[in-house]
């Protein structure tokens, strides 16, 4: 097979690496373009404020924060509070819901280490988190703000390493040393993709739970983007699989040709003709016989099985 077999062996991990890179690109593209359906549907977190009410249904013994309620009421009355908010990796988008149809009206500019700050986004003017949010929600948002920086960095490192893995993988076609280097890069890439996936899943799951526990009585619903997380975990699966096949390419598929020069060694035991007791003693190495001439008879006592006498 040679180099052709080596290329076939490398094709599988290269394809898996490319698939992981495509998934990460989709994660980065979520909420960047409001006119593309695929990017609109990819979000980590969503807050639906369409049914917000200033007369919430609360349990008799519950203590709803009046400052938060009045701040949201003022924002809704001024039209600053939109019907829904979708959070991506770089930014967020907001929009309106009419007859069940969602339409994005605005997407914020991209920002490194972006995090969703409801105080700014919901235009809760002249307020601070300490004044508006109860302790549970304030602590949850503070934790989200801090961890979101690590999450963003993990995604950036993951996509850079995955792209590097794809480039280094080209050299793996020519030797198993290239496969070894690619396997090391793939391992680092997988670790960061996995870390980013775990962080984003836990982070936005906790944020949605915090929003629901505080804002659900006001009919504000929070949810986690299952489509976005599905793409993230697909990237993890492809990355793990590619690393496995890169490791196999180190151990197998050397790329050397299977047609090797056959070396024939002389065995210590070779065939040599043994002198016949009927033909008399012959000197070793002398295997030629003197044939009788035509018309002459042989003499002696040697046995001649093929001799025919003329009648």
C-alpha positions, 0 to 999 in steps of 0.5 A: 500500500505504501503512501496510499495506505498511509493517506487512507489511514490518516483520512478518518482522523482528519475528517473527524478533526474537520467536523469538530472544527466546523462545530466550533465555528458554528458555536462562535457564529451563534447570534452574529447574524440575525438574518440567518436562521441557523445562527439565530437558533444557536444560543446558550441562554434565553429569557422570554419576557413576553408575558411579564406582568406587574401583578405576579401570581405569588404564594401567600408566604413568598417575599417578592422584591418590590424594587426589582418588580418596579424596575422591570415595570418601568422598563416595560412601560418605556418599551425598553424591555423586549419580548425575548433575549438570546445569549451567544458566545460573543453577544446577545440578540433581542426581539419581538414575538407576534402571533407566536413568530419571533423576530430579532430586531437588534444584535449587540456588537461582538465583545471579547469576554462577553457576558449577559448583564440584565441591568444594562440590557433591560435598561434598569436605569438608576439601579445596581445589582445590590439594589435590584436583585435579591441575594440569590440572583445577585450571587448567581449573576456574579458567579456567571460573570466570573466563570464566563471569562474562563469559558470564553478563553476555553472556546478560543483556545479550543478552536485554535488548537483544533485548527492547528491539529488540522494543519499538523495532521497534513504532516502525519501523512508522511510519517508516524512521527507526524502522527505523534505530534498531531496526537499531542495537539489533538489531546490538548484540543480535546481537553479544552473542547471538553472543558468549554462544553462542561463549563457552558452546560453547567454555567447556563444551566445554573443561570437559567435556574437562578432566573427561574427561581427569582423571576418566574412569579413575574412570568419571565421564563429562562431556558437553555439552548439545547441546539447550541449545547448539542453542537458543542457536545458534537464537537467534543465527540468528534474531537475525542474520536479524532484523537483516538484515530490519531493514536492508532495512526502512530502505532499502525499504517507506517506508510512503507511498501509491503513489497520487500526484496526477498533474500534467499539464504543458502541452507546448511544442508544442500543436496549432493549426489551420492556415489552408487555402489553399482557404478563404482567409487567416484571422486567427490565433485566429479559427477560426469560419466563416460558414456560408452561409444556406439558399437562398443560393449561395456565390460566389467561387472557393473549392473546396466539395467537399460542395456539391450543386447542385439539379437 
